[in-house]
Amino acid sequence: MSPKLQSSLQEGHHHTLHQLIGKWQGETKTWFEDAEPVDVSSMTGTIRPLFDGRFVMHEYKSSFQGKPLEGIAIYGYHLKTQRLQCVWMDTFHMGTGILFSHGEAEKAFYNVKGSYEAGEANEQLWGWRTEIRLVSNNEIVITAYNIEPGGEETKATETIYKRIVE
């Protein structure tokens, strides 16, 4: 392990990401274009370290309007570029796609932005921003925003998690 990674694991961005490690349960709200959520469902998740702590992986299960869904997100911090990175896929939002996102480390606890094709090939790309807030050691909030091709940002999902203490 490099000295830079060891230092980051002890007191840097990797250490911060490790605060998310654990088992979580909560509620997810989903919005489309409405002011009110179109769905509110329970969610369970596990966040665990990968590859000697270089990354953390969030595996989750929930539902949307009674239909089960599951997903995986891998969160990291690239020491050379000093940027946050994320790869995300699930059985509902992403279809068969993988969303790659990145962001500046100083903006928030964790804040990354990527883009995806919303419809036919060669259409304008839509943006997707994911923000994670560590409310306390036992509560996190994961909020995602759709960003229209013109730049307007609207809330898409919000998960409020409480740590499962075993």
C-alpha positions in Angstrom: 0.0 0.0 0.0 1.3 3.4 -1.0 2.1 6.0 1.8 -0.5 8.4 0.1 -3.2 5.8 0.3 -2.3 4.8 3.9 -2.5 8.5 4.9 -5.8 9.0 3.1 -7.2 5.9 4.9 -6.1 7.3 8.2 -7.2 10.9 7.9 -8.2 11.8 4.3 -10.9 11.2 1.8 -10.8 7.5 2.1 -11.2 7.7 5.8 -14.2 9.9 5.2 -15.7 7.4 2.8 -15.2 4.6 5.4 -17.6 6.4 7.7 -20.4 5.0 5.4 -19.4 1.4 6.0 -22.2 -0.6 7.6 -25.6 -2.0 7.2 -28.4 0.5 6.6 -32.2 0.6 6.4 -34.5 3.4 5.5 -36.9 4.9 3.0 -36.5 6.0 -0.6 -38.7 8.6 -2.3 -38.8 8.8 -6.1 -39.9 11.8 -8.2 -40.5 12.2 -11.9 -41.8 15.6 -12.9 -44.3 15.9 -10.0 -43.8 18.1 -6.9 -44.8 15.1 -4.8 -43.0 11.7 -4.9 -44.5 9.1 -7.2 -43.3 6.3 -4.9 -42.1 5.9 -1.3 -40.5 2.5 -0.5 -38.3 0.9 2.1 -34.7 0.3 1.3 -31.9 -1.8 2.8 -28.3 -1.5 2.0 -24.8 -2.6 2.9 -21.7 -0.5 2.3 -18.4 -2.3 2.5 -14.8 -1.6 1.7 -13.2 -3.0 -1.4 -9.5 -3.7 -2.3 -7.8 -2.8 1.0 -10.1 0.2 1.4 -9.5 1.9 -1.9 -13.2 2.0 -2.6 -16.5 1.4 -0.8 -19.4 -0.5 -2.4 -23.0 0.2 -1.7 -25.3 -2.7 -2.5 -29.0 -2.1 -2.0 -32.5 -3.5 -2.5 -35.8 -1.7 -2.6 -38.9 -1.5 -4.8 -40.7 0.9 -7.1 -44.5 0.8 -7.0 -44.3 -2.7 -5.6 -41.8 -4.1 -8.1 -38.4 -5.2 -6.7 -35.2 -3.4 -7.7 -31.6 -3.7 -6.7 -28.4 -1.8 -7.4 -24.7 -1.3 -6.8 -22.7 1.9 -6.5 -18.9 2.0 -6.0 -17.6 5.2 -4.5 -14.0 6.3 -4.5 -11.4 9.1 -4.4 -8.7 9.2 -7.0 -5.5 10.3 -5.3 -3.7 11.5 -8.4 -6.5 13.5 -9.9 -7.9 14.5 -6.4 -11.4 13.8 -7.7 -14.3 11.8 -6.3 -15.5 9.0 -8.6 -18.5 6.7 -8.8 -19.8 3.9 -10.9 -23.5 3.0 -10.6 -25.9 0.5 -12.0 -29.3 -0.8 -11.0 -32.3 -2.7 -12.3 -34.6 0.3 -12.5 -33.0 3.6 -13.4 -30.1 2.5 -15.5 -31.6 -0.3 -17.5 -28.6 -2.0 -19.1 -26.4 1.1 -18.8 -23.6 2.0 -16.3 -23.4 5.6 -15.1 -19.9 6.9 -14.5 -19.6 10.1 -12.4 -17.0 12.3 -10.9 -16.7 15.5 -8.8 -14.5 17.8 -6.9 -13.7 16.7 -3.4 -14.2 20.0 -1.6 -17.9 20.6 -2.7 -19.6 18.3 -0.2 -19.1 15.1 1.8 -19.7 13.3 -1.5 -21.0 15.0 -4.7 -20.5 13.5 -8.2 -22.1 14.2 -11.6 -22.4 12.0 -14.7 -24.6 11.8 -17.8 -26.8 9.2 -19.6 -28.8 8.8 -22.7 -32.5 9.2 -21.8 -34.0 8.0 -25.1 -33.0 7.3 -28.6 -29.3 7.2 -29.7 -27.8 10.5 -30.6 -30.3 12.5 -28.4 -28.9 15.0 -26.0 -27.4 13.6 -22.8 -29.2 14.1 -19.5 -27.1 14.7 -16.3 -27.4 12.8 -13.0 -25.9 14.2 -9.8 -25.5 12.2 -6.7 -24.9 13.8 -3.3 -24.3 11.9 -0.1 -24.6 13.7 3.3 -23.4 12.2 6.5 -25.9 13.5 9.0 -24.4 11.6 11.9 -22.6 8.3 12.5 -26.0 6.6 12.3 -27.7 8.5 9.5 -26.9 9.2 5.9 -28.9 10.9 3.1 -28.3 10.0 -0.5 -30.0 12.4 -2.9 -29.9 12.2 -6.7 -30.9 14.8 -9.2 -31.9 14.6 -12.9 -30.3 17.4 -15.0 -32.2 18.2 -18.2 -30.1 18.9 -21.3 -30.8 22.7 -20.8 -29.3 22.5 -17.3 -32.4 22.5 -15.0 -31.9 20.2 -12.0 -34.8 18.4 -10.3 -34.8 15.9 -7.4 -35.1 12.3 -8.6 -34.6 10.2 -5.5 -33.8 10.6 -1.9 -32.8 7.8 0.5 -32.7 8.5 4.2 -30.8 5.7 5.9 -30.4 4.8 9.5 -27.6 2.5 10.6 -28.6 -1.0 11.6 -26.8 -1.7 14.9 -26.3 -5.4 15.5 
